[in-house]
């Protein structure tokens, strides 16, 4: 493609109807404008062109009906940010478009504090440090992201919680929120997240789902007020399973 090229795109209109499904979801906190839900591991945040059932959006539609924002379209009703399928934890769910815009603006201005728990391979010697490396999509493997000089600014603050024989339990504070950010950054410094075979953990997985990563704490301004809300959940079964395994070694 060259400058001044004219590109003609013929898009075939298709109406995608996402069906509400009676799937139990853990609502940790809510008011009339927003809900904080705890998404389980092995669940897509929203439908895709190839998978339109069993997602968090299907569950939200059953629980809240039309009381969800639709700024991002029918496939992403109530979705203003997301988690990977196998990353569990907290998500903010706006119930109307005004709240969606409010939360999106706070995410953009970095006024929402998101913290994760992760178990990574190897022993990290520093107690705390910052990873500031740009992330972009891999040209060689488009389904992956990578540290790339032409990528977007990506900043992760890392704090060690506990060290094991050949693993480290971490809290990670996301300053930015790029796709796969924690997984890419930890792999880049040679400490991939446990079980994350996409980003270099290897084949010797502990028997549980993929990446051992959980969004466990979020602080956000209550919509249209100055009150700060903090929601925190305990480590999930996947984190605890791996911690117990490492403690027994």
N, C-alpha and C positions, 0 to 999 in steps of 0.2 A: 504494500500500500504506500502510495506516495502523496505528498502534499498536493491538494487541489483535485485529487481523485473524487469522482462521484460514485457513491455506493448505493445501489438499489436493493432494498431488502423486502422480500415478500413474506409477511408473517401471517400464518393461518390462525385465525381466531379459534380458540377452543375454551369452553367453559369447564373449569375444574370444580367439582363440588366435593368438598371435604365433609365426611359424615361424622357427626358426634358419636363418641363411643364411651360406654360406661366403664372407664378405666379409673381405678382409685388413684388419686393424687394427694400428696401431702402438702396441704396449705399451712404454712408455718405462721404467717401473719397476713392480715388484710384489713382494708377499710373500704369505703365506697368507691375509691378511685383506683386502687392498686392491690395486687396480691403478691405475696412472696411464696413461691412454691419450691419444694425440694424434688428436683427431677432425679429419678433413679438412673443408675447405670444401665446401659443397653437399651435406651429409649432415644429416638430421634427427637430433637426439639420441635421440628416442624416437618410436614410432608415434603417430599421431593417429587420430581416427575416420574420416578420409578417406584416410590414407596409412599402410599397415601393412607396407611392404616397403622394403628398402634402408636402414634406419635403423641407428644405432649399436647399439641394443638387439638387432636381428636378428643382427648380427655377434657381440655379446657372448654371446647364447644359444648360438650355434654353438661358440664357443671355450670357454665356461665351463659350459654346461649349467645345472644347478640351483644351481651355486655362485655365486649372485648374490642380493643382498637382494631381498625382495619387499614391503617395507613400503609402497611407493607403487603397488602393484598390478602386474598382468601387463604393462601397456603401458610400465611404467617399471622393469623389473627392472634392478637395479644402478645406478639413477640417483638421486643425492642432490642434484646441481645440474646445470645444463644450459648449453649454448651455442646461440645462434641457428644456423639452418641454414648460413648463409654466414659465420659466425665460426668460424675454425679454432682448434685448440689443445688445451690440457690439461684433462682432466676426471678427477676422482677416482671410482673405481668400487668400491663396497663389495661384498665377496663373501659377506657374511652380514648378518643383521639387527642383530646386536650392533655390528658395525663401522659400519653405516648410522647407527644412533642416536648412536654416538660422533662420527662426522664431522658429522652434522646439528647436534649440540650445539656443536661447535667452530665451525661456520659461524655459528650464532646468536650465540655469544659473541665473534665476530670474531677468532678465534685462527688462522684460515687466511688466509694472505697470497696474494692473486691479482693478478698483474700482466699487463698487456696492451701490445701494440704497436699503434699506430694511425697512419695518415697522414691528415691533415685538410686541408681547404681553407683557404688564406690563411696569412699569417705571424702567428704568435703571438709577441709581443714579450717577455712575461715568461718567465723561465727555469723557474719552477715556481710553482704556485698550487693552491688548493683550490676545487672547485665544490661548494657545499652548498645544493642546491635539491631540494625534495620532488618525487617523481615519482608520478603516478597514471595510470589509464587515461583516454584521451580520450573524452569523451561524444559528441563530434561524429563521431569516427572510431574506433570501438571496437577496431580492429586495431592502433592506435597507442597509445604512451604519451606523456605530456607532463609538463612542469614544471607542477605544480598545487599551490596552497596547501593543498589537502585531501589531497594525496598522502602517501606514506610518506617518512621521512627518507632522503635519498640523498646520499652523499658520495663524490667522486672526487678523488684527488690526481693532478695532472698535472705531468709534467716534460718539457721539450723536449730531444730528442736531437740534432736537426739541422733547420735551416731551409733551404728551397729558394726558388725564384723566387716561387712563389705557393702554397706548401704547407709543412706542418710535420710532422716525424716525431716521435712522442711515445711516452713510456712512461706508462701510466695505472695507478695503484694503486687498486683498488676497496676502499673501506672498508665499503660496503654492497654488496648484490648484487641490485639491482632489475632487472626485465625491461627490456632495451634501455637500461640505464643510461648506458653510455658514449655510445651513439649519440644519446640524448636530450640529455644534458648538453652534448656538443660542438656539437650543432645549436643549443641554447639560447644559447650564447655566440657564435654566428655562425661557427663553424668545423666544419661537418658532416664526418663521416668520408668519405673518398674513395669514390665509387661508391655511397654510401648514398642511393639515390633516395627511399626512404621518409621520410627525415628531412632532405631539403632540399639534397642535393648538386646536383641538376639532371640534365639529360639527357646532358651531354657527359662520358660515362664513359671511363676508360681501359679498354682491352679486356681485361677479366678478370671474375671473378665480382663479386657485390655487395660490400658494405662491406669495406674493407681494414683488417681488425681481427683480431688473433690473441692468444689466451691463451698467453703464451710462458713464464711462470714461476709456479710455485706452491710455497709452503712450508706444510707441515702437520705436526702431531704424528703420529708413527707410532702407529697404534692400540694403546692400552693400555700405552704407554710414555711416557717424557718426552723421547724422542729426536725432534729436528726433522729432517724430510726436505725438501730443496729439489730440485726437478726443473726444469730449464730446457732449452728447445729453441731452435734458431736460427730466424731469420725464415724463414717459408715462401715458396714460389714466388710467391705473390700479392704479398706485401710486397716481395720482391726485384724483381719485375717493375715495380712502380710506382716503387720507388726508382731503378732503372736508367733508367726513362723520365724522371723528374724530374732526374736528374743530367745527362742528355743535352740538356736544354733550355738 
